[in-house]
């Protein structure tokens, strides 16, 4: 379970007026200021939302890293650079764009080609 995301998940589901204790592994770790959970509160929905938020963070990290890697090779596709292997850089950058569009939790990063000057 993604305990660190439990308070965010509770808030994202529209609840307020609570604090958390312990490691947020069960509903008893949530202290409601009113003394009891709000009507309709569902722990399984909170856990599902926490998992969704954790996955989104992982996907965002994948996107961010891919954007950094693509930005680091922007120079390679400029027309006046004169690389003999510009196609290798285009392929590399296409693979990175795919990770930006469709991020994964555990990406296999493509290998950046070594520049071959013409």
Protein Blocks (a to p, Z undefined) as FASTA:
>chain_A
ZZklmmmmmmmnopahiadehjhpafklpccfklpacehiafklmmmmmmmmmmmmmmmm
mmmmmmmmmmmmmmmmpfklopaklmmmmmmmmmmmmmmmmccfbdcdddddddddZZ
